[in-house]
Amino acid sequence: MAERNLRKTRVGMVVSDKMDKTVVVAIIDNVKHPLYKKIVKRTVRLKAHDEKNECRVGDRVEVMETRPLSKDKRWRVIESIEKA
């Protein structure tokens, strides 16, 4: 049996919960600009599957990479770290 690679996990903030069983999670990352060497804030917004519809705007959640669930949903919520 072949071993599977570990899936990526990220921690982010829920910015939208208007869809059914889906939340939009914003992941904020500080990266150094390649030319100017200044630290810039980069925000990545991704859609994550929330099976029980329990996440609300402002919650800190951990999301895990998964197979494509819809056109642009490739992550799912593992746990809610902190409630808003």
CNS distance restraints for C-alpha pairs under 8 A (distance, minus, plus):
assign (resid   7 and name CA) (resid  64 and name CA) 6.64 0.50 0.50
assign (resid   7 and name CA) (resid  65 and name CA) 5.68 0.50 0.50
assign (resid   7 and name CA) (resid  66 and name CA) 7.55 0.50 0.50
assign (resid   8 and name CA) (resid  64 and name CA) 5.81 0.50 0.50
assign (resid   8 and name CA) (resid  65 and name CA) 5.41 0.50 0.50
assign (resid   9 and name CA) (resid  62 and name CA) 6.76 0.50 0.50
assign (resid   9 and name CA) (resid  63 and name CA) 5.53 0.50 0.50
assign (resid   9 and name CA) (resid  64 and name CA) 4.43 0.50 0.50
assign (resid   9 and name CA) (resid  65 and name CA) 6.41 0.50 0.50
assign (resid  10 and name CA) (resid  27 and name CA) 7.50 0.50 0.50
assign (resid  10 and name CA) (resid  62 and name CA) 5.66 0.50 0.50
assign (resid  10 and name CA) (resid  63 and name CA) 5.40 0.50 0.50
assign (resid  10 and name CA) (resid  64 and name CA) 6.62 0.50 0.50
assign (resid  11 and name CA) (resid  27 and name CA) 6.72 0.50 0.50
assign (resid  11 and name CA) (resid  60 and name CA) 6.97 0.50 0.50
assign (resid  11 and name CA) (resid  61 and name CA) 5.71 0.50 0.50
assign (resid  11 and name CA) (resid  62 and name CA) 4.42 0.50 0.50
assign (resid  11 and name CA) (resid  63 and name CA) 6.33 0.50 0.50
assign (resid  12 and name CA) (resid  25 and name CA) 5.80 0.50 0.50
assign (resid  12 and name CA) (resid  26 and name CA) 5.45 0.50 0.50
assign (resid  12 and name CA) (resid  27 and name CA) 4.54 0.50 0.50
assign (resid  12 and name CA) (resid  28 and name CA) 7.10 0.50 0.50
assign (resid  12 and name CA) (resid  60 and name CA) 5.64 0.50 0.50
assign (resid  12 and name CA) (resid  61 and name CA) 5.65 0.50 0.50
assign (resid  12 and name CA) (resid  62 and name CA) 6.52 0.50 0.50
assign (resid  12 and name CA) (resid  63 and name CA) 7.79 0.50 0.50
assign (resid  13 and name CA) (resid  25 and name CA) 5.38 0.50 0.50
assign (resid  13 and name CA) (resid  26 and name CA) 5.31 0.50 0.50
assign (resid  13 and name CA) (resid  27 and name CA) 6.62 0.50 0.50
assign (resid  13 and name CA) (resid  57 and name CA) 7.76 0.50 0.50
assign (resid  13 and name CA) (resid  58 and name CA) 5.95 0.50 0.50
assign (resid  13 and name CA) (resid  59 and name CA) 5.72 0.50 0.50
assign (resid  13 and name CA) (resid  60 and name CA) 4.62 0.50 0.50
assign (resid  13 and name CA) (resid  61 and name CA) 6.23 0.50 0.50
assign (resid  14 and name CA) (resid  23 and name CA) 6.61 0.50 0.50
assign (resid  14 and name CA) (resid  24 and name CA) 5.79 0.50 0.50
assign (resid  14 and name CA) (resid  25 and name CA) 4.44 0.50 0.50
assign (resid  14 and name CA) (resid  26 and name CA) 6.31 0.50 0.50
assign (resid  14 and name CA) (resid  55 and name CA) 7.47 0.50 0.50
assign (resid  14 and name CA) (resid  56 and name CA) 6.75 0.50 0.50
assign (resid  14 and name CA) (resid  57 and name CA) 5.04 0.50 0.50
assign (resid  14 and name CA) (resid  58 and name CA) 5.34 0.50 0.50
assign (resid  14 and name CA) (resid  59 and name CA) 5.47 0.50 0.50
assign (resid  14 and name CA) (resid  60 and name CA) 6.47 0.50 0.50
assign (resid  14 and name CA) (resid  61 and name CA) 7.11 0.50 0.50
assign (resid  15 and name CA) (resid  23 and name CA) 7.63 0.50 0.50
assign (resid  15 and name CA) (resid  24 and name CA) 5.70 0.50 0.50
assign (resid  15 and name CA) (resid  25 and name CA) 5.82 0.50 0.50
assign (resid  15 and name CA) (resid  26 and name CA) 6.42 0.50 0.50
assign (resid  15 and name CA) (resid  57 and name CA) 5.23 0.50 0.50
assign (resid  15 and name CA) (resid  58 and name CA) 6.35 0.50 0.50
assign (resid  16 and name CA) (resid  23 and name CA) 5.72 0.50 0.50
assign (resid  16 and name CA) (resid  24 and name CA) 5.07 0.50 0.50
assign (resid  16 and name CA) (resid  25 and name CA) 7.35 0.50 0.50
assign (resid  16 and name CA) (resid  56 and name CA) 7.60 0.50 0.50
assign (resid  16 and name CA) (resid  57 and name CA) 5.69 0.50 0.50
assign (resid  17 and name CA) (resid  22 and name CA) 6.63 0.50 0.50
assign (resid  17 and name CA) (resid  23 and name CA) 4.71 0.50 0.50
assign (resid  17 and name CA) (resid  24 and name CA) 6.62 0.50 0.50
assign (resid  17 and name CA) (resid  55 and name CA) 7.14 0.50 0.50
assign (resid  17 and name CA) (resid  56 and name CA) 6.07 0.50 0.50
assign (resid  17 and name CA) (resid  57 and name CA) 6.29 0.50 0.50
assign (resid  18 and name CA) (resid  22 and name CA) 7.82 0.50 0.50
assign (resid  18 and name CA) (resid  23 and name CA) 7.36 0.50 0.50
assign (resid  19 and name CA) (resid  23 and name CA) 6.74 0.50 0.50
assign (resid  20 and name CA) (resid  53 and name CA) 7.11 0.50 0.50
assign (resid  21 and name CA) (resid  49 and name CA) 5.86 0.50 0.50
assign (resid  21 and name CA) (resid  50 and name CA) 4.75 0.50 0.50
assign (resid  21 and name CA) (resid  51 and name CA) 5.31 0.50 0.50
assign (resid  21 and name CA) (resid  52 and name CA) 6.76 0.50 0.50
assign (resid  21 and name CA) (resid  53 and name CA) 5.29 0.50 0.50
assign (resid  22 and name CA) (resid  47 and name CA) 6.58 0.50 0.50
assign (resid  22 and name CA) (resid  48 and name CA) 5.64 0.50 0.50
assign (resid  22 and name CA) (resid  49 and name CA) 4.75 0.50 0.50
assign (resid  22 and name CA) (resid  50 and name CA) 5.25 0.50 0.50
assign (resid  22 and name CA) (resid  51 and name CA) 7.78 0.50 0.50
assign (resid  22 and name CA) (resid  53 and name CA) 7.50 0.50 0.50
assign (resid  23 and name CA) (resid  47 and name CA) 5.75 0.50 0.50
assign (resid  23 and name CA) (resid  48 and name CA) 5.40 0.50 0.50
assign (resid  23 and name CA) (resid  49 and name CA) 6.58 0.50 0.50
assign (resid  23 and name CA) (resid  50 and name CA) 6.52 0.50 0.50
assign (resid  23 and name CA) (resid  55 and name CA) 7.37 0.50 0.50
assign (resid  24 and name CA) (resid  45 and name CA) 6.52 0.50 0.50
assign (resid  24 and name CA) (resid  46 and name CA) 5.62 0.50 0.50
assign (resid  24 and name CA) (resid  47 and name CA) 4.54 0.50 0.50
assign (resid  24 and name CA) (resid  48 and name CA) 6.24 0.50 0.50
assign (resid  25 and name CA) (resid  45 and name CA) 5.61 0.50 0.50
assign (resid  25 and name CA) (resid  46 and name CA) 5.41 0.50 0.50
assign (resid  25 and name CA) (resid  47 and name CA) 6.21 0.50 0.50
assign (resid  25 and name CA) (resid  48 and name CA) 6.92 0.50 0.50
assign (resid  26 and name CA) (resid  43 and name CA) 6.33 0.50 0.50
assign (resid  26 and name CA) (resid  44 and name CA) 5.63 0.50 0.50
assign (resid  26 and name CA) (resid  45 and name CA) 4.40 0.50 0.50
assign (resid  26 and name CA) (resid  46 and name CA) 6.54 0.50 0.50
assign (resid  27 and name CA) (resid  43 and name CA) 5.59 0.50 0.50
assign (resid  27 and name CA) (resid  44 and name CA) 5.16 0.50 0.50
assign (resid  27 and name CA) (resid  45 and name CA) 6.30 0.50 0.50
assign (resid  28 and name CA) (resid  41 and name CA) 6.74 0.50 0.50
assign (resid  28 and name CA) (resid  42 and name CA) 5.77 0.50 0.50
assign (resid  28 and name CA) (resid  43 and name CA) 4.52 0.50 0.50
assign (resid  28 and name CA) (resid  44 and name CA) 6.53 0.50 0.50
assign (resid  29 and name CA) (resid  41 and name CA) 5.80 0.50 0.50
assign (resid  29 and name CA) (resid  42 and name CA) 5.17 0.50 0.50
assign (resid  29 and name CA) (resid  43 and name CA) 6.28 0.50 0.50
assign (resid  30 and name CA) (resid  39 and name CA) 6.20 0.50 0.50
assign (resid  30 and name CA) (resid  40 and name CA) 5.67 0.50 0.50
assign (resid  30 and name CA) (resid  41 and name CA) 4.62 0.50 0.50
assign (resid  30 and name CA) (resid  42 and name CA) 6.07 0.50 0.50
assign (resid  31 and name CA) (resid  39 and name CA) 5.49 0.50 0.50
assign (resid  31 and name CA) (resid  40 and name CA) 5.54 0.50 0.50
assign (resid  31 and name CA) (resid  41 and name CA) 6.42 0.50 0.50
assign (resid  31 and name CA) (resid  42 and name CA) 6.90 0.50 0.50
assign (resid  32 and name CA) (resid  37 and name CA) 5.44 0.50 0.50
assign (resid  32 and name CA) (resid  38 and name CA) 5.47 0.50 0.50
assign (resid  32 and name CA) (resid  39 and name CA) 4.39 0.50 0.50
assign (resid  32 and name CA) (resid  40 and name CA) 6.13 0.50 0.50
assign (resid  33 and name CA) (resid  37 and name CA) 4.79 0.50 0.50
assign (resid  33 and name CA) (resid  38 and name CA) 5.35 0.50 0.50
assign (resid  33 and name CA) (resid  39 and name CA) 6.15 0.50 0.50
assign (resid  33 and name CA) (resid  40 and name CA) 6.56 0.50 0.50
assign (resid  46 and name CA) (resid  73 and name CA) 7.46 0.50 0.50
assign (resid  46 and name CA) (resid  75 and name CA) 7.64 0.50 0.50
assign (resid  47 and name CA) (resid  72 and name CA) 6.96 0.50 0.50
assign (resid  47 and name CA) (resid  73 and name CA) 5.13 0.50 0.50
assign (resid  47 and name CA) (resid  74 and name CA) 7.08 0.50 0.50
assign (resid  47 and name CA) (resid  75 and name CA) 6.56 0.50 0.50
assign (resid  48 and name CA) (resid  63 and name CA) 7.07 0.50 0.50
assign (resid  48 and name CA) (resid  73 and name CA) 5.94 0.50 0.50
assign (resid  48 and name CA) (resid  74 and name CA) 6.67 0.50 0.50
assign (resid  48 and name CA) (resid  75 and name CA) 4.52 0.50 0.50
assign (resid  48 and name CA) (resid  76 and name CA) 4.57 0.50 0.50
assign (resid  48 and name CA) (resid  77 and name CA) 6.09 0.50 0.50
assign (resid  49 and name CA) (resid  69 and name CA) 7.99 0.50 0.50
assign (resid  49 and name CA) (resid  73 and name CA) 7.11 0.50 0.50
assign (resid  49 and name CA) (resid  74 and name CA) 7.98 0.50 0.50
assign (resid  49 and name CA) (resid  75 and name CA) 6.21 0.50 0.50
assign (resid  49 and name CA) (resid  76 and name CA) 4.30 0.50 0.50
assign (resid  49 and name CA) (resid  77 and name CA) 5.98 0.50 0.50
assign (resid  50 and name CA) (resid  54 and name CA) 7.18 0.50 0.50
assign (resid  50 and name CA) (resid  55 and name CA) 7.19 0.50 0.50
assign (resid  50 and name CA) (resid  76 and name CA) 6.36 0.50 0.50
assign (resid  50 and name CA) (resid  77 and name CA) 5.67 0.50 0.50
assign (resid  55 and name CA) (resid  59 and name CA) 6.62 0.50 0.50
assign (resid  55 and name CA) (resid  80 and name CA) 7.26 0.50 0.50
assign (resid  56 and name CA) (resid  83 and name CA) 7.84 0.50 0.50
assign (resid  56 and name CA) (resid  84 and name CA) 7.38 0.50 0.50
assign (resid  57 and name CA) (resid  84 and name CA) 7.13 0.50 0.50
assign (resid  58 and name CA) (resid  83 and name CA) 7.20 0.50 0.50
assign (resid  58 and name CA) (resid  84 and name CA) 4.89 0.50 0.50
assign (resid  59 and name CA) (resid  80 and name CA) 6.92 0.50 0.50
assign (resid  59 and name CA) (resid  81 and name CA) 7.53 0.50 0.50
assign (resid  59 and name CA) (resid  82 and name CA) 5.70 0.50 0.50
assign (resid  59 and name CA) (resid  83 and name CA) 4.68 0.50 0.50
assign (resid  59 and name CA) (resid  84 and name CA) 4.79 0.50 0.50
assign (resid  60 and name CA) (resid  80 and name CA) 6.11 0.50 0.50
assign (resid  60 and name CA) (resid  81 and name CA) 5.42 0.50 0.50
assign (resid  60 and name CA) (resid  82 and name CA) 5.06 0.50 0.50
assign (resid  60 and name CA) (resid  83 and name CA) 6.63 0.50 0.50
assign (resid  60 and name CA) (resid  84 and name CA) 7.67 0.50 0.50
assign (resid  61 and name CA) (resid  77 and name CA) 6.81 0.50 0.50
assign (resid  61 and name CA) (resid  78 and name CA) 7.51 0.50 0.50
assign (resid  61 and name CA) (resid  79 and name CA) 5.86 0.50 0.50
assign (resid  61 and name CA) (resid  80 and name CA) 4.41 0.50 0.50
assign (resid  61 and name CA) (resid  81 and name CA) 5.27 0.50 0.50
assign (resid  61 and name CA) (resid  82 and name CA) 7.06 0.50 0.50
assign (resid  62 and name CA) (resid  77 and name CA) 5.99 0.50 0.50
assign (resid  62 and name CA) (resid  78 and name CA) 5.62 0.50 0.50
assign (resid  62 and name CA) (resid  79 and name CA) 5.54 0.50 0.50
assign (resid  62 and name CA) (resid  80 and name CA) 6.46 0.50 0.50
assign (resid  62 and name CA) (resid  81 and name CA) 6.89 0.50 0.50
assign (resid  63 and name CA) (resid  75 and name CA) 6.20 0.50 0.50
assign (resid  63 and name CA) (resid  76 and name CA) 5.37 0.50 0.50
assign (resid  63 and name CA) (resid  77 and name CA) 4.39 0.50 0.50
assign (resid  63 and name CA) (resid  78 and name CA) 5.40 0.50 0.50
assign (resid  63 and name CA) (resid  79 and name CA) 7.41 0.50 0.50
assign (resid  64 and name CA) (resid  75 and name CA) 5.44 0.50 0.50
assign (resid  64 and name CA) (resid  76 and name CA) 5.43 0.50 0.50
assign (resid  64 and name CA) (resid  77 and name CA) 6.43 0.50 0.50
assign (resid  64 and name CA) (resid  78 and name CA) 6.45 0.50 0.50
assign (resid  65 and name CA) (resid  74 and name CA) 6.20 0.50 0.50
assign (resid  65 and name CA) (resid  75 and name CA) 4.59 0.50 0.50
assign (resid  65 and name CA) (resid  76 and name CA) 6.64 0.50 0.50
assign (resid  66 and name CA) (resid  74 and name CA) 5.47 0.50 0.50
assign (resid  66 and name CA) (resid  75 and name CA) 5.28 0.50 0.50
assign (resid  66 and name CA) (resid  76 and name CA) 6.70 0.50 0.50
assign (resid  67 and name CA) (resid  74 and name CA) 5.85 0.50 0.50
assign (resid  67 and name CA) (resid  75 and name CA) 7.70 0.50 0.50
assign (resid  68 and name CA) (resid  72 and name CA) 7.44 0.50 0.50
assign (resid  68 and name CA) (resid  73 and name CA) 6.05 0.50 0.50
assign (resid  68 and name CA) (resid  74 and name CA) 4.65 0.50 0.50
assign (resid  68 and name CA) (resid  75 and name CA) 7.89 0.50 0.50
assign (resid  69 and name CA) (resid  73 and name CA) 5.48 0.50 0.50
assign (resid  69 and name CA) (resid  74 and name CA) 5.93 0.50 0.50
assign (resid  70 and name CA) (resid  74 and name CA) 7.40 0.50 0.50
